[in-house]
Amino acid sequence: MELRHLRYFVAVVEEQSFTKAAEKLFIAQPPLSRQIQNLETEMGALLFERGSRPLKPTAVGYFFYQQAVKLLASADQMKSITMREGIIKKTMTIGFGGSLLYGLLPRVVYLFRQQQPYLKIKLVQMNAMEQIDALKEGRIDASFGRVRISDPAIKRILLREEPLMVAVHSSHALAAKKQGVKLEEIVEEHVLLYPKLPKPSFSAQMKGLFSEYGLEPKNLTVVDDIQLALGLAAAGEGLCIVPESAKTVQFKHLNYIPILDDDAVSPVFLIIRNADHSEYIRSLLDSVYQVYDLEAIKYDRQIF
């Protein structure tokens, strides 16, 4: 007698039908009937009343059902405890670029934690190059970033293309353009970018974006991080280009205006080792798409 035989028997008792039990178990009815007959032969007793509609267990069958339920529950508990003890020692370390904390990353990680309750999850802020090195050296298991860096050991999964915005003081003339602005309208302004180091970086991407449109900002300042850039913009020091998710950062008198150019987007990547096909990575990717679905964000689901 195997546990699967007990599961078959319990399903028939609870469904009161061989046909319904077979559907529930995703097996054909004839093999299920044979398994129950073999179980009765092994037990040396009839477990079901023949000809009853709906199907009912005999007195012996009902006693056997009660014991089978207890045994299956114990087996499931033993499996759960064993898995928990094995997984609790597993830690998944996830790197991320700082600006992603203003977007959906916290919700993604929170959902991932709920779906992997026995997995210890550690978050580490890293710049783009640090993420790649840490992945290759095994210090992190996955990372979220915006910068395209090619490396044969690394796989980038494009999650979405996030629109860009201009953060500007409410007193600035461009603040009135609620519908959006073009890059050519801000090229003569004092433009604030981040981070200063290292390269490649988000600031390098933004410089490249201007170049794609044949533009070159004449008054450009690159600062250490997004917080400083937004703070300076709120002080009226200049305009700051940021991903759309950064508008959750609210300074008084700071307005966020969409950039209307088609290529004014910032990619968001899940970055992993090229040979990594673990279930944890799959689960993390599923968490991303579940959050995107809840937020009605368009994306092309990547096959992992």
Backbone as CSV, one residue per row, in Angstrom:
resi,resn,N_x,N_y,N_z,CA_x,CA_y,CA_z,C_x,C_y,C_z
1,MET,0.844,-1.195,0.000,0.000,0.000,0.000,0.881,1.248,0.000
2,GLU,0.592,2.167,-0.900,1.337,3.416,-0.995,0.425,4.585,-0.668
3,LEU,1.056,5.745,-0.386,0.270,6.925,-0.033,-0.678,7.333,-1.161
4,ARG,-0.244,7.122,-2.384,-1.113,7.497,-3.504,-2.397,6.681,-3.516
5,HIS,-2.322,5.424,-3.048,-3.527,4.596,-2.978,-4.490,5.157,-1.948
6,LEU,-3.943,5.645,-0.844,-4.789,6.262,0.179,-5.434,7.539,-0.351
7,ARG,-4.674,8.308,-1.129,-5.238,9.535,-1.705,-6.372,9.203,-2.673
8,TYR,-6.200,8.146,-3.453,-7.266,7.717,-4.364,-8.521,7.359,-3.573
9,PHE,-8.344,6.570,-2.518,-9.477,6.115,-1.716,-10.193,7.292,-1.065
10,VAL,-9.440,8.212,-0.468,-10.032,9.383,0.187,-10.810,10.225,-0.824
11,ALA,-10.278,10.388,-2.017,-10.953,11.181,-3.046,-12.297,10.558,-3.428
12,VAL,-12.342,9.231,-3.548,-13.587,8.552,-3.910,-14.625,8.724,-2.799
13,VAL,-14.194,8.588,-1.541,-15.119,8.756,-0.410,-15.674,10.180,-0.398
14,GLU,-14.796,11.170,-0.554,-15.226,12.565,-0.439,-16.043,13.034,-1.638
15,GLU,-15.749,12.500,-2.806,-16.505,12.887,-4.003,-17.763,12.043,-4.179
16,GLN,-17.835,10.893,-3.460,-18.988,9.972,-3.524,-19.250,9.485,-4.947
17,SER,-18.163,9.417,-5.714,-18.298,9.000,-7.104,-16.924,8.680,-7.673
18,PHE,-16.823,7.548,-8.392,-15.560,7.226,-9.055,-15.277,8.225,-10.167
19,THR,-16.337,8.641,-10.879,-16.165,9.560,-11.998,-15.633,10.911,-11.526
20,LYS,-16.250,11.477,-10.481,-15.820,12.783,-9.970,-14.437,12.709,-9.340
21,ALA,-14.168,11.603,-8.663,-12.848,11.447,-8.042,-11.768,11.360,-9.114
22,ALA,-12.058,10.651,-10.199,-11.086,10.530,-11.286,-10.784,11.897,-11.897
23,GLU,-11.833,12.712,-12.057,-11.632,14.063,-12.599,-10.785,14.904,-11.654
24,LYS,-11.049,14.786,-10.361,-10.295,15.553,-9.370,-8.824,15.148,-9.355
25,LEU,-8.576,13.850,-9.557,-7.215,13.318,-9.504,-6.501,13.388,-10.854
26,PHE,-7.243,13.805,-11.907,-6.684,13.888,-13.263,-6.189,12.527,-13.757
27,ILE,-6.975,11.498,-13.462,-6.675,10.169,-13.985,-7.954,9.602,-14.589
28,ALA,-7.817,8.531,-15.374,-8.986,7.894,-15.966,-9.725,7.062,-14.915
29,GLN,-11.022,6.856,-15.133,-11.816,6.125,-14.138,-11.455,4.647,-14.021
30,PRO,-11.233,3.914,-15.133,-10.925,2.478,-14.999,-9.707,2.189,-14.127
31,PRO,-8.567,2.897,-14.313,-7.422,2.641,-13.428,-7.733,2.951,-11.963
32,LEU,-8.549,3.974,-11.727,-8.920,4.321,-10.355,-9.733,3.194,-9.735
33,SER,-10.686,2.665,-10.490,-11.513,1.559,-9.977,-10.653,0.342,-9.656
34,ARG,-9.680,0.066,-10.510,-8.796,-1.083,-10.264,-7.970,-0.872,-8.999
35,GLN,-7.497,0.378,-8.783,-6.707,0.652,-7.589,-7.528,0.418,-6.324
36,ILE,-8.786,0.823,-6.347,-9.654,0.619,-5.187,-9.925,-0.871,-4.982
37,GLN,-10.130,-1.601,-6.060,-10.342,-3.058,-5.957,-9.109,-3.739,-5.384
38,ASN,-7.919,-3.317,-5.835,-6.676,-3.889,-5.304,-6.531,-3.571,-3.814
39,LEU,-6.960,-2.362,-3.429,-6.888,-1.966,-2.020,-7.820,-2.833,-1.183
40,GLU,-9.015,-3.092,-1.704,-9.956,-3.953,-0.985,-9.398,-5.373,-0.852
41,THR,-8.768,-5.852,-1.897,-8.164,-7.195,-1.841,-7.060,-7.246,-0.800
42,GLU,-6.247,-6.201,-0.774,-5.153,-6.144,0.196,-5.676,-6.070,1.625
43,MET,-6.781,-5.333,1.825,-7.343,-5.175,3.160,-8.209,-6.357,3.559
44,GLY,-8.639,-7.118,2.554,-9.491,-8.271,2.844,-10.891,-7.876,3.271
45,ALA,-11.376,-6.742,2.782,-12.714,-6.278,3.165,-13.240,-5.336,2.098
46,LEU,-14.572,-5.275,1.975,-15.199,-4.321,1.075,-15.153,-2.944,1.722
47,LEU,-14.756,-1.974,0.974,-14.645,-0.624,1.501,-15.813,0.267,1.070
48,PHE,-16.538,-0.148,0.027,-17.691,0.615,-0.443,-18.906,-0.291,-0.572
49,GLU,-20.088,0.284,-0.329,-21.334,-0.449,-0.528,-21.625,-0.514,-2.014
50,ARG,-21.726,-1.687,-2.545,-21.970,-1.868,-3.967,-23.397,-1.471,-4.332
51,GLY,-23.528,-0.684,-5.402,-24.842,-0.288,-5.897,-25.433,0.931,-5.222
52,SER,-24.754,1.502,-4.227,-25.302,2.679,-3.546,-25.108,3.917,-4.411
53,ARG,-26.104,4.796,-4.414,-26.045,6.051,-5.151,-26.558,7.173,-4.250
54,PRO,-25.732,8.143,-3.857,-24.305,8.249,-4.193,-23.493,7.173,-3.485
55,LEU,-22.276,7.005,-3.942,-21.407,5.955,-3.421,-21.108,6.200,-1.945
56,LYS,-21.268,5.147,-1.111,-21.034,5.280,0.323,-20.040,4.217,0.793
57,PRO,-19.191,4.558,1.764,-18.279,3.550,2.308,-19.015,2.619,3.265
58,THR,-18.531,1.397,3.373,-19.040,0.482,4.391,-18.554,0.956,5.760
59,ALA,-19.002,0.296,6.820,-18.540,0.657,8.167,-17.025,0.520,8.261
60,VAL,-16.506,-0.587,7.677,-15.054,-0.778,7.660,-14.399,0.284,6.794
61,GLY,-15.052,0.610,5.681,-14.519,1.620,4.779,-14.455,2.996,5.427
62,TYR,-15.467,3.312,6.236,-15.466,4.617,6.891,-14.352,4.703,7.935
63,PHE,-14.168,3.602,8.679,-13.064,3.560,9.648,-11.725,3.719,8.923
64,PHE,-11.583,3.031,7.808,-10.352,3.108,7.026,-10.146,4.528,6.500
65,TYR,-11.248,5.180,6.092,-11.179,6.558,5.608,-10.650,7.491,6.688
66,GLN,-11.165,7.359,7.916,-10.721,8.220,9.018,-9.224,8.058,9.279
67,GLN,-8.755,6.816,9.242,-7.332,6.572,9.485,-6.483,7.075,8.318
68,ALA,-7.010,6.917,7.105,-6.269,7.367,5.917,-6.094,8.882,5.929
69,VAL,-7.150,9.617,6.323,-7.082,11.072,6.394,-6.010,11.505,7.393
70,LYS,-5.964,10.852,8.545,-4.963,11.179,9.560,-3.547,10.898,9.056
71,LEU,-3.393,9.769,8.388,-2.076,9.381,7.890,-1.600,10.337,6.799
72,LEU,-2.498,10.723,5.909,-2.126,11.653,4.837,-1.791,13.031,5.398
73,ALA,-2.539,13.465,6.416,-2.258,14.756,7.036,-0.892,14.743,7.702
74,SER,-0.562,13.629,8.345,0.749,13.504,8.992,1.864,13.519,7.958
75,ALA,1.620,12.826,6.841,2.622,12.779,5.778,2.850,14.171,5.188
76,ASP,1.754,14.929,4.975,1.878,16.283,4.436,2.598,17.201,5.419
77,GLN,2.292,17.027,6.706,2.959,17.846,7.718,4.449,17.533,7.772
78,MET,4.778,16.255,7.693,6.178,15.844,7.720,6.922,16.425,6.509
79,LYS,6.279,16.400,5.353,6.884,16.957,4.144,7.104,18.456,4.291
80,SER,6.067,19.165,4.833,6.158,20.605,4.997,7.274,20.994,5.951
81,ILE,7.366,20.275,7.074,8.402,20.578,8.065,9.787,20.313,7.489
82,THR,9.906,19.203,6.762,11.199,18.862,6.161,11.626,19.924,5.159
83,MET,10.674,20.358,4.317,10.988,21.396,3.333,11.359,22.695,4.025
84,ARG,10.612,23.038,5.090,10.892,24.277,5.800,12.283,24.264,6.411
85,GLU,12.646,23.140,7.018,13.953,23.041,7.644,15.074,23.112,6.607
86,GLY,14.776,22.580,5.410,15.790,22.602,4.358,15.928,23.968,3.727
87,ILE,14.778,24.681,3.589,14.791,25.954,2.874,15.183,27.110,3.780
88,ILE,14.887,26.989,5.080,15.106,28.114,5.976,16.563,28.559,5.982
89,LYS,17.459,27.651,5.641,18.874,27.978,5.627,19.305,28.606,4.297
90,LYS,18.372,28.648,3.333,18.669,29.200,2.026,18.435,30.707,2.022
91,THR,19.414,31.443,1.585,19.303,32.888,1.471,19.435,33.298,0.012
92,MET,18.532,34.158,-0.432,18.624,34.705,-1.785,18.945,36.184,-1.663
93,THR,20.070,36.586,-2.214,20.515,37.973,-2.138,20.231,38.667,-3.468
94,ILE,19.528,39.782,-3.396,19.087,40.501,-4.594,19.692,41.904,-4.599
95,GLY,20.418,42.223,-5.659,20.953,43.561,-5.821,19.946,44.464,-6.521
96,PHE,20.101,45.771,-6.365,19.181,46.695,-7.030,19.808,48.071,-7.166
97,GLY,19.409,48.769,-8.220,19.801,50.161,-8.392,18.920,51.045,-7.527
98,GLY,19.499,52.079,-6.941,18.792,52.888,-5.957,17.468,53.458,-6.414
99,SER,17.378,53.939,-7.663,16.145,54.593,-8.117,14.966,53.623,-8.195
100,LEU,15.240,52.328,-8.270,14.160,51.349,-8.391,13.334,51.227,-7.117
101,LEU,13.881,51.676,-5.997,13.118,51.637,-4.752,11.921,52.587,-4.787
102,TYR,11.963,53.589,-5.651,10.852,54.523,-5.747,9.710,53.954,-6.584
103,GLY,9.964,52.865,-7.285,8.946,52.278,-8.137,8.286,51.064,-7.507
104,LEU,8.198,49.997,-8.271,7.436,48.824,-7.854,8.291,47.747,-7.196
105,LEU,9.606,47.964,-7.129,10.472,46.936,-6.560,10.070,46.537,-5.138
106,PRO,9.754,47.482,-4.237,9.346,47.052,-2.896,8.133,46.125,-2.901
107,ARG,7.164,46.402,-3.763,5.971,45.541,-3.831,6.311,44.174,-4.404
108,VAL,7.200,44.156,-5.402,7.614,42.884,-5.991,8.291,42.002,-4.938
109,VAL,9.210,42.589,-4.197,9.947,41.826,-3.195,9.022,41.380,-2.072
110,TYR,8.078,42.242,-1.675,7.138,41.859,-0.619,6.299,40.661,-1.060
111,LEU,5.791,40.699,-2.289,5.001,39.581,-2.808,5.851,38.318,-2.885
112,PHE,7.084,38.465,-3.336,8.005,37.324,-3.425,8.214,36.702,-2.049
113,ARG,8.329,37.536,-1.021,8.487,37.023,0.349,7.269,36.202,0.770
114,GLN,6.079,36.679,0.396,4.862,35.950,0.767,4.796,34.594,0.068
115,GLN,5.285,34.541,-1.148,5.213,33.302,-1.919,6.355,32.344,-1.585
116,GLN,7.396,32.847,-0.941,8.528,32.012,-0.534,8.794,32.232,0.966
117,PRO,7.865,31.816,1.826,7.967,32.157,3.259,9.171,31.543,3.968
118,TYR,9.740,30.482,3.426,10.866,29.825,4.084,12.213,30.238,3.482
119,LEU,12.154,31.195,2.581,13.373,31.670,1.927,13.786,33.005,2.538
120,LYS,15.011,33.101,2.997,15.515,34.360,3.538,15.959,35.239,2.375
121,ILE,15.412,36.451,2.298,15.685,37.355,1.182,16.440,38.573,1.696
122,LYS,17.550,38.868,1.058,18.399,39.991,1.454,18.552,40.942,0.279
123,LEU,18.325,42.237,0.503,18.452,43.260,-0.531,19.740,44.052,-0.335
124,VAL,20.436,44.299,-1.442,21.695,45.045,-1.390,21.702,46.086,-2.508
125,GLN,21.853,47.365,-2.151,21.933,48.411,-3.179,23.305,48.395,-3.833
126,MET,23.307,48.414,-5.169,24.558,48.351,-5.934,24.414,49.158,-7.210
127,ASN,25.531,49.710,-7.686,25.493,50.329,-9.007,25.600,49.243,-10.070
128,ALA,25.505,49.653,-11.330,25.409,48.695,-12.432,26.599,47.741,-12.501
129,MET,27.814,48.268,-12.435,28.999,47.421,-12.539,29.142,46.508,-11.324
130,GLU,28.795,47.020,-10.152,28.854,46.190,-8.945,27.904,45.007,-9.050
131,GLN,26.731,45.221,-9.643,25.770,44.135,-9.811,26.356,43.007,-10.668
132,ILE,26.968,43.379,-11.774,27.525,42.378,-12.680,28.642,41.595,-11.996
133,ASP,29.548,42.300,-11.349,30.654,41.626,-10.661,30.140,40.716,-9.552
134,ALA,29.158,41.195,-8.799,28.623,40.410,-7.689,27.914,39.154,-8.180
135,LEU,27.223,39.249,-9.303,26.571,38.071,-9.884,27.603,37.039,-10.315
136,LYS,28.624,37.493,-11.010,29.653,36.576,-11.517,30.430,35.913,-10.383
137,GLU,30.579,36.638,-9.279,31.327,36.097,-8.138,30.438,35.328,-7.170
138,GLY,29.129,35.304,-7.437,28.211,34.551,-6.583,27.819,35.254,-5.295
139,ARG,28.093,36.560,-5.182,27.743,37.291,-3.967,26.274,37.696,-3.953
140,ILE,25.632,37.761,-5.111,24.186,37.961,-5.198,23.630,36.927,-6.170
141,ASP,22.326,36.712,-6.098,21.683,35.690,-6.932,20.897,36.292,-8.090
142,ALA,20.530,37.547,-7.970,19.796,38.251,-9.030,19.903,39.738,-8.735
143,SER,19.582,40.560,-9.730,19.601,42.001,-9.494,18.616,42.690,-10.423
144,PHE,18.210,43.875,-10.002,17.341,44.728,-10.810,18.122,45.991,-11.151
145,GLY,18.188,46.306,-12.439,18.950,47.475,-12.852,18.394,48.086,-14.118
146,ARG,19.007,49.195,-14.526,18.550,49.931,-15.708,19.581,49.983,-16.829
147,VAL,20.812,49.635,-16.529,21.896,49.845,-17.493,22.162,48.578,-18.306
148,ARG,22.295,48.749,-19.613,22.622,47.622,-20.487,24.132,47.381,-20.455
149,ILE,24.522,46.249,-19.925,25.933,45.864,-19.899,26.039,44.456,-20.460
150,SER,26.819,44.280,-21.493,26.961,42.970,-22.127,28.063,42.168,-21.461
151,ASP,27.739,40.916,-21.139,28.720,40.004,-20.549,28.239,38.587,-20.841
152,PRO,29.097,37.722,-21.386,28.656,36.373,-21.758,28.153,35.538,-20.576
153,ALA,28.531,35.904,-19.365,28.112,35.137,-18.186,26.787,35.626,-17.616
154,ILE,26.265,36.721,-18.183,25.096,37.384,-17.613,23.932,37.399,-18.602
155,LYS,22.735,37.215,-18.072,21.511,37.292,-18.885,20.643,38.428,-18.368
156,ARG,20.229,39.316,-19.278,19.338,40.417,-18.924,17.930,40.110,-19.424
157,ILE,16.943,40.155,-18.543,15.544,39.946,-18.906,14.850,41.301,-18.845
158,LEU,14.439,41.822,-19.995,13.778,43.126,-20.038,12.382,43.002,-19.437
159,LEU,12.133,43.755,-18.396,10.830,43.718,-17.727,9.873,44.752,-18.311
160,ARG,10.369,45.959,-18.509,9.525,47.019,-19.077,10.407,48.192,-19.500
161,GLU,9.819,49.087,-20.282,10.463,50.350,-20.648,9.709,51.446,-19.914
162,GLU,10.344,52.029,-18.895,9.665,53.023,-18.063,9.803,54.417,-18.658
163,PRO,8.695,55.150,-18.790,8.757,56.513,-19.336,9.608,57.437,-18.464
164,LEU,10.205,58.426,-19.105,11.013,59.415,-18.395,10.209,60.692,-18.170
165,MET,10.604,61.412,-17.124,9.948,62.675,-16.795,11.002,63.720,-16.454
166,VAL,10.578,64.974,-16.485,11.415,66.084,-16.040,10.856,66.591,-14.717
167,ALA,11.714,66.647,-13.707,11.330,67.242,-12.428,11.764,68.697,-12.434
168,VAL,10.813,69.598,-12.190,11.103,71.027,-12.321,10.339,71.808,-11.254
169,HIS,10.926,72.905,-10.787,10.269,73.755,-9.799,8.997,74.362,-10.402
170,SER,7.975,74.479,-9.569,6.669,74.947,-10.051,6.713,76.367,-10.621
171,SER,7.735,77.144,-10.289,7.841,78.510,-10.801,8.430,78.570,-12.205
172,HIS,9.000,77.450,-12.661,9.634,77.421,-13.986,8.570,77.435,-15.079
173,ALA,8.894,78.049,-16.202,7.939,78.170,-17.308,7.477,76.807,-17.822
174,LEU,8.368,75.823,-17.806,8.006,74.494,-18.311,7.005,73.768,-17.409
175,ALA,6.900,74.206,-16.154,5.985,73.544,-15.220,4.535,73.650,-15.679
176,ALA,4.228,74.649,-16.512,2.855,74.827,-16.998,2.488,73.826,-18.093
177,LYS,3.502,73.163,-18.650,3.246,72.211,-19.744,2.928,70.832,-19.167
178,LYS,1.726,70.728,-18.606,1.335,69.494,-17.924,1.308,68.285,-18.858
179,GLN,1.020,68.496,-20.129,0.911,67.393,-21.085,2.265,66.799,-21.436
180,GLY,3.341,67.605,-21.238,4.665,67.084,-21.507,5.524,68.026,-22.325
181,VAL,6.810,67.670,-22.405,7.773,68.474,-23.154,8.642,67.566,-24.015
182,LYS,9.279,68.155,-25.003,10.244,67.446,-25.840,11.658,67.734,-25.318
183,LEU,12.577,66.846,-25.626,13.960,67.044,-25.205,14.536,68.348,-25.761
184,GLU,14.117,68.704,-26.957,14.640,69.930,-27.560,14.214,71.176,-26.785
185,GLU,13.157,71.056,-25.983,12.687,72.182,-25.194,13.482,72.370,-23.911
186,ILE,14.252,71.349,-23.522,14.999,71.471,-22.270,16.511,71.495,-22.483
187,VAL,16.938,71.321,-23.735,18.364,71.200,-24.002,19.143,72.460,-23.620
188,GLU,18.481,73.628,-23.639,19.152,74.873,-23.291,19.083,75.182,-21.793
189,GLU,18.350,74.354,-21.049,18.195,74.567,-19.605,19.378,73.971,-18.842
190,HIS,19.438,74.296,-17.562,20.422,73.651,-16.693,19.882,72.266,-16.348
191,VAL,20.502,71.232,-16.895,20.024,69.855,-16.729,20.842,69.146,-15.653
192,LEU,20.141,68.535,-14.711,20.771,67.775,-13.633,20.625,66.282,-13.906
193,LEU,21.743,65.566,-13.889,21.724,64.122,-14.079,22.428,63.436,-12.908
194,TYR,22.279,62.145,-12.833,22.903,61.333,-11.771,23.074,59.912,-12.323
195,PRO,23.912,59.074,-11.744,24.926,59.374,-10.734,26.216,59.843,-11.403
196,LYS,27.129,60.312,-10.572,28.391,60.825,-11.105,29.308,59.679,-11.528
197,LEU,29.377,58.640,-10.706,30.218,57.467,-10.959,29.460,56.216,-10.581
198,PRO,29.825,55.051,-11.082,30.774,54.814,-12.174,30.051,54.784,-13.512
199,LYS,30.767,54.544,-14.565,30.183,54.396,-15.896,30.303,52.940,-16.333
200,PRO,29.339,52.432,-17.113,28.114,53.072,-17.607,27.109,53.298,-16.485
201,SER,26.228,54.276,-16.697,25.295,54.651,-15.656,24.057,55.286,-16.280
202,PHE,23.086,55.625,-15.424,21.866,56.281,-15.888,22.194,57.634,-16.517
203,SER,23.159,58.364,-15.945,23.526,59.672,-16.507,24.108,59.504,-17.913
204,ALA,24.898,58.434,-18.109,25.454,58.174,-19.439,24.340,57.827,-20.428
205,GLN,23.332,57.095,-19.958,22.185,56.776,-20.808,21.467,58.045,-21.250
206,MET,21.292,58.968,-20.327,20.574,60.208,-20.647,21.361,61.071,-21.641
207,LYS,22.670,61.108,-21.481,23.499,61.838,-22.458,23.357,61.201,-23.834
208,GLY,23.330,59.869,-23.850,23.151,59.164,-25.109,21.791,59.435,-25.732
209,LEU,20.778,59.612,-24.888,19.434,59.917,-25.393,19.407,61.262,-26.101
210,PHE,20.031,62.253,-25.506,20.113,63.562,-26.173,20.819,63.415,-27.522
211,SER,21.902,62.651,-27.527,22.677,62.478,-28.762,21.846,61.826,-29.861
212,GLU,20.971,60.885,-29.492,20.115,60.217,-30.485,19.250,61.217,-31.238
213,TYR,18.906,62.307,-30.575,18.064,63.329,-31.203,18.893,64.509,-31.713
214,GLY,20.205,64.307,-31.780,21.081,65.345,-32.294,21.185,66.548,-31.382
215,LEU,21.025,66.326,-30.081,21.045,67.420,-29.107,22.223,67.272,-28.153
216,GLU,22.708,68.399,-27.671,23.797,68.382,-26.699,23.568,69.474,-25.660
217,PRO,23.215,69.092,-24.424,22.997,70.103,-23.380,24.279,70.893,-23.129
218,LYS,24.148,72.188,-23.073,25.317,73.051,-22.866,25.571,73.322,-21.380
219,ASN,24.527,73.177,-20.575,24.639,73.455,-19.146,24.220,72.202,-18.376
220,LEU,25.176,71.306,-18.228,24.880,69.984,-17.665,25.674,69.773,-16.380
221,THR,24.970,69.281,-15.332,25.629,68.962,-14.074,25.266,67.535,-13.670
222,VAL,26.279,66.737,-13.370,26.050,65.361,-12.911,26.358,65.306,-11.426
223,VAL,25.392,64.860,-10.635,25.545,64.799,-9.177,25.589,63.346,-8.719
224,ASP,25.784,63.150,-7.417,26.044,61.813,-6.891,24.868,60.854,-7.011
225,ASP,23.642,61.322,-6.686,22.508,60.388,-6.643,21.201,61.101,-6.943
226,ILE,20.141,60.324,-7.054,18.830,60.852,-7.435,18.256,61.777,-6.375
227,GLN,18.515,61.474,-5.098,17.978,62.327,-4.038,18.542,63.746,-4.144
228,LEU,19.850,63.849,-4.387,20.484,65.165,-4.519,19.971,65.886,-5.756
229,ALA,19.821,65.152,-6.852,19.343,65.764,-8.093,17.937,66.339,-7.913
230,LEU,17.043,65.572,-7.271,15.680,66.046,-7.049,15.650,67.212,-6.062
231,GLY,16.495,67.129,-5.046,16.558,68.222,-4.082,16.994,69.528,-4.728
232,LEU,17.971,69.449,-5.600,18.438,70.646,-6.309,17.362,71.189,-7.248
233,ALA,16.632,70.280,-7.906,15.529,70.712,-8.781,14.449,71.403,-7.960
234,ALA,14.156,70.877,-6.769,13.150,71.484,-5.893,13.592,72.851,-5.400
235,ALA,14.893,73.064,-5.376,15.430,74.362,-4.953,15.524,75.344,-6.119
236,GLY,15.076,74.916,-7.310,15.111,75.787,-8.475,16.468,75.858,-9.136
237,GLU,17.327,74.871,-8.849,18.695,74.894,-9.361,18.772,74.436,-10.814
238,GLY,17.766,73.678,-11.274,17.786,73.173,-12.638,16.682,72.161,-12.853
239,LEU,16.746,71.467,-13.991,15.785,70.419,-14.324,16.444,69.068,-14.123
240,CYS,15.681,68.126,-13.601,16.229,66.785,-13.364,15.449,65.764,-14.174
241,ILE,16.142,64.935,-14.957,15.496,63.861,-15.716,15.488,62.600,-14.861
242,VAL,14.289,62.028,-14.673,14.140,60.853,-13.804,13.152,59.872,-14.424
243,PRO,13.190,58.596,-14.028,12.149,57.652,-14.436,10.810,58.057,-13.817
244,GLU,9.738,57.674,-14.442,8.393,58.047,-13.991,8.138,57.674,-12.530
245,SER,8.668,56.527,-12.093,8.415,56.059,-10.733,8.960,57.010,-9.672
246,ALA,9.915,57.875,-10.049,10.516,58.804,-9.082,9.540,59.886,-8.640
247,LYS,8.405,60.016,-9.327,7.449,61.066,-8.933,6.805,60.771,-7.585
248,THR,7.058,59.577,-7.044,6.590,59.297,-5.682,7.370,60.123,-4.657
249,VAL,8.533,60.648,-5.069,9.309,61.529,-4.200,8.708,62.933,-4.306
250,GLN,8.125,63.397,-3.233,7.404,64.667,-3.264,8.141,65.749,-2.480
251,PHE,8.721,66.700,-3.210,9.237,67.928,-2.616,8.200,69.022,-2.857
252,LYS,8.096,69.935,-1.934,7.177,71.051,-2.127,7.625,71.878,-3.330
253,HIS,6.647,72.217,-4.181,6.874,73.040,-5.384,7.651,72.296,-6.483
254,LEU,7.737,70.979,-6.383,8.416,70.216,-7.441,7.363,69.539,-8.318
255,ASN,7.399,69.825,-9.607,6.458,69.244,-10.563,7.155,68.212,-11.445
256,TYR,6.386,67.213,-11.863,6.914,66.182,-12.760,6.172,66.279,-14.093
257,ILE,6.940,66.469,-15.157,6.375,66.661,-16.496,6.847,65.525,-17.405
258,PRO,5.934,64.835,-18.125,6.352,63.745,-19.031,7.248,64.254,-20.156
259,ILE,8.192,63.435,-20.570,8.992,63.719,-21.770,8.334,62.977,-22.924
260,LEU,8.003,63.670,-23.991,7.144,63.128,-25.045,7.882,62.379,-26.150
261,ASP,9.182,62.508,-26.231,9.925,61.820,-27.294,9.755,60.302,-27.167
262,ASP,9.630,59.633,-28.295,9.344,58.196,-28.305,10.393,57.366,-27.565
263,ASP,11.645,57.762,-27.692,12.721,56.978,-27.090,13.063,57.412,-25.663
264,ALA,12.234,58.301,-25.104,12.498,58.787,-23.748,11.974,57.784,-22.722
265,VAL,12.678,56.675,-22.624,12.313,55.609,-21.688,13.582,55.092,-21.013
266,SER,13.382,54.443,-19.882,14.495,53.816,-19.165,14.154,52.344,-18.963
267,PRO,14.959,51.428,-19.483,14.639,50.008,-19.334,14.821,49.545,-17.894
268,VAL,14.019,48.571,-17.507,14.177,47.915,-16.208,14.463,46.441,-16.485
269,PHE,15.586,45.953,-15.974,16.011,44.580,-16.236,16.036,43.751,-14.949
270,LEU,15.710,42.476,-15.085,16.082,41.487,-14.083,17.343,40.835,-14.628
271,ILE,18.406,40.865,-13.854,19.711,40.395,-14.323,20.120,39.174,-13.512
272,ILE,20.472,38.094,-14.210,20.831,36.837,-13.549,22.047,36.225,-14.231
273,ARG,22.599,35.194,-13.607,23.683,34.451,-14.268,23.101,33.670,-15.434
274,ASN,23.845,33.576,-16.490,23.344,32.986,-17.729,22.885,31.544,-17.563
275,ALA,23.523,30.800,-16.669,23.202,29.381,-16.515,22.230,29.115,-15.370
276,ASP,21.707,30.165,-14.752,20.828,29.994,-13.598,19.389,29.793,-14.052
277,HIS,18.817,28.622,-13.756,17.425,28.333,-14.110,16.652,27.863,-12.881
278,SER,16.996,28.422,-11.722,16.386,27.957,-10.480,14.914,28.362,-10.379
279,GLU,14.164,27.618,-9.551,12.757,27.904,-9.335,12.582,29.244,-8.619
280,TYR,13.572,29.639,-7.827,13.473,30.920,-7.136,13.480,32.076,-8.133
281,ILE,14.290,31.967,-9.168,14.312,33.012,-10.191,12.971,33.053,-10.913
282,ARG,12.424,31.893,-11.217,11.108,31.835,-11.869,10.039,32.484,-10.992
283,SER,10.082,32.182,-9.710,9.109,32.742,-8.773,9.255,34.255,-8.663
284,LEU,10.495,34.740,-8.662,10.744,36.179,-8.601,10.187,36.867,-9.839
285,LEU,10.402,36.266,-10.997,9.894,36.830,-12.249,8.365,36.824,-12.255
286,ASP,7.762,35.767,-11.746,6.301,35.714,-11.646,5.767,36.825,-10.744
287,SER,6.489,37.110,-9.668,6.074,38.184,-8.759,6.081,39.533,-9.470
288,VAL,7.091,39.745,-10.318,7.152,40.983,-11.103,5.903,41.122,-11.965
289,TYR,5.573,40.057,-12.706,4.453,40.137,-13.632,3.114,40.243,-12.900
290,GLN,3.003,39.639,-11.731,1.770,39.774,-10.953,1.552,41.223,-10.537
291,VAL,2.605,41.889,-10.093,2.495,43.306,-9.716,2.184,44.160,-10.944
292,TYR,2.823,43.875,-12.063,2.538,44.618,-13.291,1.072,44.461,-13.689
293,ASP,0.550,43.243,-13.562,-0.863,43.005,-13.893,-1.780,43.831,-12.996
294,LEU,-1.466,43.883,-11.713,-2.286,44.651,-10.774,-2.255,46.143,-11.093
295,GLU,-1.123,46.612,-11.615,-0.963,48.028,-11.949,-1.321,48.335,-13.401
296,ALA,-1.778,47.311,-14.135,-2.148,47.471,-15.551,-0.992,48.033,-16.373
297,ILE,0.217,47.566,-16.064,1.411,47.996,-16.797,1.634,47.062,-17.977
298,LYS,1.825,47.617,-19.152,2.058,46.803,-20.338,3.472,46.235,-20.324
299,TYR,3.589,44.988,-20.722,4.906,44.353,-20.789,4.824,43.158,-21.733
300,ASP,5.967,42.742,-22.218,6.068,41.518,-23.003,6.648,40.456,-22.100
301,ARG,5.836,39.472,-21.753,6.299,38.448,-20.818,7.428,37.652,-21.448
302,GLN,8.532,37.584,-20.735,9.705,36.861,-21.213,9.656,35.414,-20.755
303,ILE,9.982,34.504,-21.649,10.020,33.079,-21.309,11.369,32.789,-20.656
304,PHE,11.300,32.223,-19.484,12.546,31.946,-18.735,12.816,30.462,-18.751
